[in-house]
């Protein structure tokens, strides 16, 4: 006889609600401070984090749909919606990365002074927000592809925020403006 323990919640509605709220607040703050500090890294990351918020909403919706019972018309129910949500999240992430890369290349020709301290502090907050969000989904990362995608995505974003902190420190110490090319 098989015995299986699932230590995560049966639904992740609360985790999604907290994650969407935290990340949406961070997007707004990051965009504002990115513009104030003339930081492409922060402005681009706020765009990326906005796509994360949309991805979290999509994953949340798929999670709710997957719980619906099968019907005569949908004999498997809507469980496949979580796989579709994971695919759409991946495509949105790739498009966002392409847009950020394009903008960074365009701005490399005219770098200007960036307020590195602001970049560092805002990105430290990003590590905390993304880390907390990843922790909310950690218990379900083995049992559901949709939840695993949310966990991995937010954990990776915490790593990206760490990279931005390191770039901010490097700009502060070396004045290598090309680490965060921006324009007013």
N, CA, C and O of each residue as an XYZ file, in Angstrom:
736
protein
N       0.840     -1.163      0.000
C       0.000      0.000      0.000
C       0.893      1.237      0.000
O       1.815      1.341      0.809
N       0.631      2.137     -0.869
C       1.411      3.373     -0.993
C       0.913      4.416     -0.005
O      -0.288      4.554      0.229
N       1.857      5.141      0.564
C       1.501      6.204      1.506
C       2.206      7.477      1.061
O       3.432      7.499      0.947
N       1.454      8.523      0.812
C       2.027      9.776      0.298
C       1.640     10.933      1.208
O       0.473     11.097      1.564
N       2.619     11.717      1.572
C       2.369     12.911      2.371
C       2.553     14.140      1.509
O       3.600     14.309      0.886
N       1.565     14.986      1.465
C       1.688     16.271      0.791
C       1.647     17.340      1.867
O       0.607     17.587      2.479
N       2.794     17.972      2.088
C       2.880     18.954      3.157
C       2.530     20.365      2.718
O       2.526     21.285      3.536
N       2.239     20.545      1.458
C       1.847     21.865      0.966
C       0.343     22.050      1.066
O      -0.391     21.083      1.268
N      -0.114     23.267      0.929
C      -1.561     23.492      0.958
C      -2.216     22.866     -0.269
O      -1.580     22.707     -1.310
N      -3.501     22.510     -0.136
C      -4.192     21.907     -1.270
C      -4.392     22.917     -2.392
O      -4.401     22.559     -3.570
N      -4.550     24.166     -2.020
C      -4.582     25.233     -3.014
C      -3.559     26.279     -2.587
O      -3.218     26.386     -1.409
N      -3.099     27.010     -3.510
C      -2.096     28.036     -3.226
C      -2.688     29.428     -3.396
O      -1.974     30.379     -3.711
N      -4.003     29.543     -3.184
C      -4.675     30.827     -3.353
C      -4.087     31.924     -2.483
O      -3.854     33.040     -2.948
N      -3.848     31.605     -1.225
C      -3.275     32.614     -0.324
C      -1.849     32.984     -0.747
O      -1.479     34.158     -0.743
N      -1.060     31.981     -1.109
C       0.311     32.237     -1.570
C       0.293     33.113     -2.814
O       1.090     34.044     -2.927
N      -0.609     32.826     -3.749
C      -0.711     33.645     -4.954
C      -1.148     35.067     -4.620
O      -0.601     36.023     -5.170
N      -2.128     35.221     -3.727
C      -2.607     36.560     -3.368
C      -1.494     37.390     -2.731
O      -1.309     38.555     -3.082
N      -0.760     36.801     -1.805
C       0.349     37.502     -1.165
C       1.427     37.835     -2.192
O       1.953     38.948     -2.210
N       1.752     36.871     -3.040
C       2.803     37.064     -4.049
C       2.455     38.174     -5.031
O       3.289     39.028     -5.332
N       1.237     38.160     -5.525
C       0.814     39.181     -6.487
C       0.859     40.564     -5.832
O       1.335     41.523     -6.441
N       0.372     40.668     -4.609
C       0.363     41.957     -3.908
C       1.778     42.473     -3.663
O       2.082     43.626     -3.969
N       2.650     41.615     -3.107
C       4.040     42.020     -2.849
C       4.754     42.431     -4.131
O       5.417     43.467     -4.177
N       4.616     41.620     -5.161
C       5.342     41.872     -6.393
C       4.806     43.084     -7.155
O       5.579     43.800     -7.791
N       3.512     43.320     -7.100
C       2.961     44.499     -7.768
C       3.446     45.776     -7.075
O       3.794     46.753     -7.738
N       3.469     45.763     -5.747
C       4.011     46.906     -5.009
C       5.473     47.140     -5.342
O       5.912     48.279     -5.494
N       6.223     46.048     -5.454
C       7.648     46.168     -5.789
C       7.840     46.706     -7.208
O       8.738     47.515     -7.439
N       7.018     46.275     -8.152
C       7.107     46.777     -9.532
C       6.973     48.300     -9.552
O       7.760     48.993    -10.197
N       5.981     48.806     -8.849
C       5.739     50.253     -8.824
C       6.927     50.990     -8.205
O       7.405     51.983     -8.754
N       7.400     50.495     -7.058
C       8.536     51.134     -6.381
C       9.804     51.042     -7.228
O      10.553     52.012     -7.333
N      10.040     49.895     -7.821
C      11.256     49.703     -8.615
C      11.261     50.609     -9.845
O      12.297     51.174    -10.196
N      10.124     50.749    -10.492
C      10.043     51.638    -11.654
C      10.306     53.085    -11.238
O      11.082     53.792    -11.880
N       9.654     53.517    -10.160
C       9.820     54.886     -9.670
C      11.286     55.167     -9.318
O      11.854     56.159     -9.775
N      11.887     54.310     -8.521
C      13.279     54.529     -8.119
C      14.249     54.319     -9.277
O      15.297     54.963     -9.328
N      13.918     53.436    -10.195
C      14.754     53.249    -11.386
C      14.815     54.504    -12.237
O      15.883     54.891    -12.711
N      13.665     55.139    -12.430
C      13.638     56.407    -13.185
C      14.399     57.496    -12.430
O      15.161     58.256    -13.028
N      14.190     57.566    -11.115
C      14.851     58.595    -10.310
C      16.371     58.412    -10.301
O      17.110     59.396    -10.249
N      16.841     57.171    -10.349
C      18.279     56.884    -10.297
C      18.901     56.786    -11.687
O      20.106     56.566    -11.801
N      18.100     56.945    -12.756
C      18.557     56.805    -14.149
C      19.122     55.405    -14.396
O      20.136     55.251    -15.077
N      18.470     54.400    -13.847
C      18.965     53.030    -13.923
C      18.132     52.184    -14.866
O      16.971     51.884    -14.588
N      18.738     51.800    -15.989
C      18.069     50.877    -16.905
C      17.864     49.530    -16.225
O      16.853     48.865    -16.451
N      18.820     49.126    -15.392
C      18.698     47.837    -14.717
C      17.417     47.783    -13.883
O      16.696     46.787    -13.924
N      17.132     48.836    -13.135
C      15.920     48.838    -12.307
C      14.655     48.987    -13.143
O      13.668     48.296    -12.893
N      14.668     49.880    -14.133
C      13.479     50.071    -14.969
C      13.173     48.793    -15.749
O      12.019     48.372    -15.834
N      14.214     48.181    -16.319
C      14.010     46.939    -17.067
C      13.537     45.830    -16.150
O      12.665     45.042    -16.516
N      14.111     45.768    -14.956
C      13.693     44.730    -14.020
C      12.254     44.959    -13.563
O      11.531     43.999    -13.298
N      11.828     46.233    -13.468
C      10.423     46.479    -13.101
C       9.501     45.958    -14.202
O       8.434     45.417    -13.912
N       9.907     46.117    -15.467
C       9.122     45.544    -16.572
C       9.089     44.032    -16.505
O       8.050     43.408    -16.719
N      10.238     43.451    -16.207
C      10.312     42.002    -16.060
C       9.437     41.540    -14.890
O       8.726     40.541    -14.995
N       9.494     42.273    -13.781
C       8.684     41.907    -12.623
C       7.191     42.105    -12.878
O       6.369     41.395    -12.300
N       6.832     43.059    -13.734
C       5.432     43.196    -14.120
C       4.981     41.952    -14.879
O       3.866     41.468    -14.685
N       5.855     41.438    -15.743
C       5.504     40.193    -16.440
C       5.409     39.041    -15.442
O       4.623     38.114    -15.639
N       6.212     39.095    -14.365
C       6.092     38.083    -13.313
C       4.732     38.149    -12.638
O       4.111     37.119    -12.374
N       4.272     39.359    -12.360
C       2.960     39.530    -11.730
C       1.884     38.947    -12.641
O       0.993     38.230    -12.185
N       1.974     39.260    -13.924
C       0.999     38.701    -14.872
C       1.117     37.183    -14.916
O       0.108     36.483    -15.006
N       2.342     36.675    -14.854
C       2.556     35.236    -14.827
C       1.984     34.594    -13.574
O       1.406     33.509    -13.636
N       2.144     35.264    -12.433
C       1.568     34.753    -11.192
C       0.044     34.720    -11.267
O      -0.584     33.770    -10.800
N      -0.550     35.761    -11.855
C      -2.011     35.790    -12.015
C      -2.450     34.656    -12.935
O      -3.450     33.989    -12.671
N      -1.707     34.443    -14.007
C      -2.019     33.354    -14.936
C      -1.883     31.994    -14.238
O      -2.744     31.128    -14.391
N      -0.806     31.811    -13.479
C      -0.605     30.555    -12.761
C      -1.697     30.347    -11.710
O      -2.167     29.228    -11.507
N      -2.093     31.422    -11.050
C      -3.160     31.368    -10.043
C      -4.462     30.924    -10.698
O      -5.165     30.055    -10.181
N      -4.775     31.529    -11.840
C      -5.989     31.172    -12.574
C      -5.955     29.706    -12.982
O      -6.943     28.987    -12.830
N      -4.807     29.268    -13.504
C      -4.676     27.873    -13.920
C      -4.813     26.937    -12.723
O      -5.400     25.861    -12.832
N      -4.272     27.350    -11.593
C      -4.367     26.549    -10.371
C      -5.821     26.376     -9.944
O      -6.232     25.289     -9.537
N      -6.584     27.442    -10.038
C      -8.010     27.375     -9.686
C      -8.760     26.501    -10.697
O      -9.581     25.669    -10.311
N      -8.478     26.688    -11.983
C      -9.147     25.892    -13.019
C      -8.826     24.411    -12.896
O      -9.679     23.561    -13.150
N      -7.588     24.103    -12.502
C      -7.177     22.700    -12.386
C      -7.941     21.965    -11.289
O      -8.025     20.737    -11.311
N      -8.497     22.703    -10.333
C      -9.248     22.082     -9.235
C     -10.691     21.751     -9.613
O     -11.378     21.032     -8.887
N     -11.141     22.270    -10.736
C     -12.520     21.985    -11.162
C     -12.682     20.501    -11.490
O     -11.790     19.862    -12.047
N     -13.811     19.999    -11.135
C     -14.104     18.586    -11.360
C     -14.353     18.316    -12.846
O     -14.845     19.180    -13.572
N     -14.009     17.112    -13.281
C     -14.312     16.737    -14.662
C     -15.820     16.801    -14.915
O     -16.630     16.628    -14.005
N     -16.161     17.050    -16.150
C     -17.576     17.089    -16.533
C     -17.769     16.171    -17.731
O     -16.825     15.550    -18.220
N     -18.982     16.103    -18.180
C     -19.262     15.278    -19.351
C     -18.520     15.814    -20.571
O     -18.036     15.045    -21.401
N     -18.435     17.138    -20.672
C     -17.761     17.774    -21.813
C     -16.243     17.757    -21.657
O     -15.515     17.586    -22.635
N     -15.773     17.932    -20.436
C     -14.333     17.961    -20.156
C     -14.034     16.808    -19.193
O     -13.991     16.988    -17.976
N     -13.830     15.635    -19.763
C     -13.675     14.436    -18.945
C     -12.397     14.454    -18.114
O     -12.309     13.746    -17.111
N     -11.427     15.233    -18.502
C     -10.187     15.368    -17.732
C     -10.255     16.603    -16.844
O      -9.319     16.876    -16.092
N     -11.335     17.340    -16.922
C     -11.447     18.594    -16.182
C     -10.613     19.676    -16.876
O     -10.453     19.664    -18.096
N     -10.099     20.584    -16.101
C      -9.258     21.646    -16.661
C      -7.840     21.567    -16.109
O      -7.164     22.587    -15.977
N      -7.395     20.369    -15.788
C      -6.059     20.185    -15.197
C      -4.940     20.580    -16.151
O      -3.871     21.002    -15.710
N      -5.171     20.451    -17.429
C      -4.135     20.825    -18.397
C      -3.864     22.322    -18.420
O      -2.849     22.755    -18.964
N      -4.746     23.110    -17.844
C      -4.557     24.560    -17.849
C      -3.271     24.956    -17.126
O      -2.665     25.971    -17.473
N      -2.839     24.177    -16.127
C      -1.592     24.516    -15.428
C      -0.386     24.328    -16.339
O       0.580     25.086    -16.240
N      -0.420     23.350    -17.210
C       0.675     23.147    -18.154
C       0.688     24.275    -19.177
O       1.753     24.783    -19.527
N      -0.475     24.666    -19.654
C      -0.576     25.782    -20.589
C      -0.085     27.079    -19.938
O       0.601     27.872    -20.582
N      -0.428     27.295    -18.681
C       0.031     28.494    -17.959
C       1.553     28.507    -17.849
O       2.174     29.556    -18.023
N       2.159     27.360    -17.562
C       3.620     27.277    -17.469
C       4.257     27.618    -18.815
O       5.273     28.311    -18.858
N       3.675     27.141    -19.911
C       4.184     27.442    -21.248
C       4.064     28.937    -21.564
O       5.015     29.548    -22.051
N       2.917     29.509    -21.290
C       2.713     30.939    -21.554
C       3.681     31.776    -20.715
O       4.229     32.762    -21.209
N       3.897     31.397    -19.454
C       4.855     32.109    -18.606
C       6.253     32.073    -19.207
O       6.959     33.081    -19.189
N       6.657     30.935    -19.734
C       7.986     30.810    -20.346
C       8.115     31.705    -21.573
O       9.140     32.362    -21.755
N       7.089     31.738    -22.413
C       7.115     32.577    -23.614
C       7.167     34.062    -23.239
O       7.934     34.822    -23.831
N       6.364     34.473    -22.269
C       6.370     35.869    -21.824
C       7.753     36.248    -21.277
O       8.258     37.337    -21.550
N       8.354     35.344    -20.509
C       9.682     35.605    -19.957
C      10.718     35.774    -21.074
O      11.550     36.678    -21.008
N      10.677     34.931    -22.078
C      11.616     35.048    -23.196
C      11.427     36.360    -23.958
O      12.407     37.001    -24.337
N      10.188     36.759    -24.183
C       9.930     38.029    -24.857
C      10.421     39.209    -24.029
O      10.971     40.167    -24.571
N      10.226     39.139    -22.731
C      10.685     40.209    -21.840
C      12.207     40.310    -21.864
O      12.756     41.409    -21.937
N      12.880     39.181    -21.804
C      14.344     39.175    -21.850
C      14.831     39.779    -23.162
O      15.799     40.539    -23.174
N      14.176     39.450    -24.252
C      14.542     40.026    -25.548
C      14.396     41.536    -25.564
O      15.269     42.237    -26.075
N      13.306     42.044    -25.012
C      13.092     43.490    -24.951
C      14.129     44.194    -24.095
O      14.613     45.268    -24.454
N      14.471     43.591    -22.959
C      15.480     44.174    -22.082
C      16.838     44.196    -22.781
O      17.543     45.204    -22.727
N      17.205     43.110    -23.427
C      18.486     43.046    -24.134
C      18.543     44.092    -25.245
O      19.563     44.757    -25.420
N      17.463     44.236    -25.988
C      17.415     45.228    -27.055
C      17.637     46.636    -26.506
O      18.432     47.402    -27.050
N      16.934     46.968    -25.432
C      17.050     48.295    -24.829
C      18.448     48.526    -24.264
O      18.980     49.630    -24.384
N      19.049     47.515    -23.653
C      20.404     47.653    -23.107
C      21.412     47.904    -24.216
O      22.295     48.749    -24.073
N      21.289     47.186    -25.306
C      22.207     47.397    -26.430
C      22.040     48.803    -27.019
O      23.020     49.451    -27.385
N      20.808     49.257    -27.103
C      20.537     50.588    -27.639
C      21.153     51.674    -26.754
O      21.639     52.686    -27.259
N      21.132     51.468    -25.465
C      21.609     52.487    -24.534
C      23.101     52.416    -24.243
O      23.633     53.318    -23.594
N      23.783     51.397    -24.690
C      25.220     51.294    -24.451
C      26.008     52.445    -25.075
O      27.093     52.784    -24.602
N      25.476     53.035    -26.116
C      26.202     54.102    -26.817
C      26.299     55.401    -26.031
O      27.161     56.227    -26.334
N      25.449     55.612    -25.035
C      25.474     56.871    -24.289
C      25.207     56.658    -22.795
O      24.174     57.087    -22.280
N      26.146     55.991    -22.095
C      25.923     55.795    -20.664
C      26.056     57.103    -19.888
O      26.777     58.010    -20.302
N      25.368     57.187    -18.786
C      25.489     58.355    -17.912
C      25.498     57.898    -16.464
O      25.266     56.723    -16.176
N      25.757     58.799    -15.576
C      25.898     58.467    -14.165
C      24.588     57.902    -13.612
O      23.505     58.446    -13.829
N      24.729     56.814    -12.904
C      23.606     56.135    -12.273
C      23.787     56.270    -10.759
O      24.909     56.182    -10.259
N      22.709     56.479    -10.042
C      22.768     56.571     -8.586
C      22.874     55.137     -8.041
O      21.872     54.480     -7.758
N      24.113     54.686     -7.907
C      24.378     53.294     -7.550
C      23.783     52.888     -6.211
O      23.317     51.759     -6.063
N      23.790     53.784     -5.237
C      23.243     53.437     -3.928
C      21.760     53.085     -4.027
O      21.294     52.160     -3.362
N      21.025     53.818     -4.850
C      19.603     53.517     -5.035
C      19.433     52.151     -5.678
O      18.581     51.364     -5.266
N      20.245     51.874     -6.686
C      20.198     50.575     -7.363
C      20.431     49.452     -6.349
O      19.726     48.444     -6.352
N      21.420     49.641     -5.494
C      21.765     48.613     -4.509
C      20.607     48.384     -3.534
O      20.208     47.240     -3.315
N      20.071     49.441     -2.954
C      19.005     49.304     -1.945
C      17.712     48.743     -2.529
O      17.074     47.883     -1.922
N      17.334     49.224     -3.690
C      16.096     48.723     -4.310
C      16.249     47.245     -4.679
O      15.308     46.464     -4.535
N      17.425     46.871     -5.148
C      17.651     45.466     -5.507
C      17.731     44.567     -4.286
O      17.344     43.401     -4.352
N      18.229     45.091     -3.172
C      18.202     44.311     -1.924
C      16.757     44.008     -1.513
O      16.454     42.904     -1.059
N      15.880     44.984     -1.675
C      14.454     44.758     -1.416
C      13.925     43.690     -2.379
O      13.112     42.850     -1.994
N      14.391     43.726     -3.631
C      13.984     42.720     -4.617
C      14.386     41.309     -4.220
O      13.634     40.360     -4.443
N      15.577     41.169     -3.629
C      16.003     39.851     -3.149
C      15.024     39.355     -2.091
O      14.625     38.191     -2.105
N      14.640     40.237     -1.178
C      13.723     39.858     -0.097
C      12.346     39.492     -0.652
O      11.798     38.443     -0.314
N      11.786     40.357     -1.507
C      10.441     40.110     -2.071
C      10.429     38.815     -2.880
O       9.556     37.970     -2.687
N      11.401     38.658     -3.792
C      11.431     37.463     -4.635
C      11.734     36.211     -3.819
O      11.186     35.143     -4.091
N      12.605     36.340     -2.820
C      12.907     35.198     -1.955
C      11.689     34.753     -1.158
O      11.398     33.559     -1.075
N      10.974     35.716     -0.569
C       9.749     35.384      0.177
C       8.705     34.746     -0.737
O       8.038     33.782     -0.360
N       8.575     35.293     -1.934
C       7.606     34.736     -2.881
C       7.978     33.298     -3.240
O       7.108     32.429     -3.292
N       9.258     33.043     -3.486
C       9.698     31.679     -3.795
C       9.385     30.741     -2.627
O       8.933     29.615     -2.834
N       9.625     31.208     -1.406
C       9.350     30.377     -0.229
C       7.873     30.002     -0.115
O       7.544     28.918      0.367
N       6.984     30.890     -0.553
C       5.547     30.602     -0.496
C       5.173     29.400     -1.359
O       4.191     28.712     -1.080
N       5.959     29.147     -2.409
C       5.654     28.052     -3.334
C       6.582     26.850     -3.165
O       6.441     25.852     -3.872
N       7.519     26.941     -2.239
C       8.534     25.894     -2.099
C       7.932     24.528     -1.777
O       8.402     23.519     -2.304
N       6.927     24.469     -0.944
C       6.367     23.170     -0.545
C       5.677     22.442     -1.693
O       5.560     21.217     -1.652
N       5.219     23.156     -2.709
C       4.510     22.521     -3.815
C       5.347     22.309     -5.054
O       4.822     21.888     -6.084
N       6.632     22.588     -4.981
C       7.484     22.554     -6.174
C       7.683     21.153     -6.755
O       8.087     21.014     -7.910
N       7.401     20.114     -5.964
C       7.600     18.754     -6.466
C       6.328     18.128     -7.033
O       6.402     17.178     -7.812
N       5.169     18.650     -6.651
C       3.933     17.985     -7.018
C       3.143     18.617     -8.149
O       2.214     17.996     -8.665
N       3.484     19.836     -8.550
C       2.683     20.541     -9.545
C       3.614     21.375    -10.422
O       4.366     22.211     -9.920
N       3.560     21.148    -11.713
C       4.430     21.869    -12.647
C       4.206     23.374    -12.584
O       5.159     24.146    -12.680
N       2.977     23.789    -12.425
C       2.627     25.201    -12.347
C       3.261     25.850    -11.104
O       3.852     26.926    -11.198
N       3.136     25.197     -9.954
C       3.707     25.701     -8.707
C       5.236     25.644     -8.777
O       5.915     26.554     -8.301
N       5.765     24.596     -9.359
C       7.220     24.485     -9.539
C       7.739     25.633    -10.400
O       8.783     26.216    -10.106
N       7.004     25.954    -11.467
C       7.399     27.067    -12.327
C       7.403     28.381    -11.569
O       8.321     29.184    -11.730
N       6.386     28.613    -10.741
C       6.330     29.845     -9.937
C       7.503     29.883     -8.961
O       8.146     30.921     -8.805
N       7.784     28.760     -8.304
C       8.899     28.695     -7.358
C      10.228     28.987     -8.048
O      10.984     29.851     -7.601
N      10.515     28.275     -9.130
C      11.795     28.445     -9.821
C      11.947     29.854    -10.382
O      13.029     30.439    -10.322
N      10.878     30.389    -10.919
C      10.922     31.723    -11.505
C      11.246     32.769    -10.438
O      12.092     33.636    -10.657
N      10.590     32.691     -9.307
C      10.816     33.683     -8.257
C      12.179     33.495     -7.596
O      12.809     34.476     -7.202
N      12.642     32.257     -7.467
C      13.987     32.008     -6.928
C      15.040     32.567     -7.881
O      16.024     33.164     -7.445
N      14.833     32.371     -9.180
C      15.764     32.922    -10.171
C      15.752     34.445    -10.132
O      16.796     35.078    -10.287
N      14.583     35.035     -9.925
C      14.501     36.500     -9.834
C      15.254     37.033     -8.625
O      15.823     38.123     -8.687
N      15.267     36.286     -7.528
C      16.068     36.685     -6.366
C      17.542     36.696     -6.757
O      18.292     37.575     -6.335
N      17.950     35.730     -7.553
C      19.331     35.690     -8.058
C      19.641     36.857     -8.980
O      20.736     37.417     -8.927
N      18.686     37.227     -9.825
C      18.868     38.379    -10.717
C      19.019     39.649     -9.888
O      19.871     40.487    -10.186
N      18.205     39.797     -8.857
C      18.313     40.968     -7.984
C      19.680     41.017     -7.310
O      20.246     42.096     -7.134
N      20.211     39.862     -6.935
C      21.562     39.808     -6.375
C      22.581     40.297     -7.401
O      23.513     41.025     -7.058
N      22.404     39.897     -8.657
C      23.296     40.369     -9.721
C      23.245     41.876     -9.882
O      24.275     42.508    -10.118
N      22.058     42.464     -9.758
C      21.910     43.915     -9.859
C      22.580     44.598     -8.666
O      23.185     45.659     -8.826
N      22.483     44.007     -7.476
C      23.187     44.555     -6.306
C      24.694     44.563     -6.581
O      25.371     45.564     -6.344
N      25.206     43.449     -7.078
C      26.641     43.359     -7.361
C      27.066     44.362     -8.434
O      28.139     44.956     -8.338
N      26.233     44.551     -9.450
C      26.536     45.555    -10.486
C      26.538     46.955     -9.878
O      27.393     47.774    -10.215
N      25.592     47.235     -8.987
C      25.547     48.535     -8.312
C      26.793     48.788     -7.489
O      27.350     49.886     -7.507
N      27.232     47.760     -6.762
C      28.463     47.885     -5.972
C      29.657     48.107     -6.896
O      30.510     48.953     -6.625
N      29.714     47.348     -7.983
C      30.827     47.509     -8.935
C      30.834     48.903     -9.545
O      31.901     49.496     -9.701
N      29.663     49.442     -9.896
C      29.603     50.811    -10.450
C      30.045     51.827     -9.409
O      30.730     52.796     -9.737
N      29.669     51.617     -8.190
C      30.028     52.526     -7.105
C      31.545     52.550     -6.899
O      32.132     53.610     -6.686
N      32.167     51.381     -6.962
C      33.598     51.256     -6.693
C      34.443     51.620     -7.913
O      35.467     52.291     -7.781
N      34.015     51.179     -9.109
C      34.869     51.310    -10.302
C      34.450     52.412    -11.271
O      35.236     52.823    -12.124
N      33.198     52.895    -11.140
C      32.620     53.858    -12.104
C      32.465     53.251    -13.502
O      32.481     53.982    -14.492
N      32.317     51.945    -13.596
C      32.055     51.281    -14.868
C      30.593     51.483    -15.218
O      29.756     50.641    -14.891
N      30.276     52.582    -15.874
C      28.894     52.930    -16.186
C      28.238     51.958    -17.161
O      27.013     51.840    -17.192
N      29.036     51.273    -17.945
C      28.477     50.345    -18.928
C      27.760     49.161    -18.257
O      27.039     48.424    -18.930
N      27.948     48.969    -16.942
C      27.224     47.906    -16.247
C      25.713     48.180    -16.171
O      24.907     47.259    -16.031
N      25.353     49.461    -16.267
C      23.933     49.858    -16.235
C      23.740     51.033    -17.191
O      23.564     52.169    -16.751
N      23.771     50.761    -18.506
C      23.643     51.868    -19.455
C      22.240     52.454    -19.389
O      21.252     51.721    -19.428
N      22.156     53.768    -19.288
C      20.838     54.398    -19.206
C      20.875     55.796    -19.777
O      21.932     56.362    -20.056
N      19.687     56.327    -19.938
C      19.570     57.717    -20.366
C      18.485     58.365    -19.529
O      17.637     57.677    -18.961
N      18.507     59.687    -19.451
C      17.564     60.408    -18.589
C      16.136     60.257    -19.048
O      15.227     60.806    -18.426
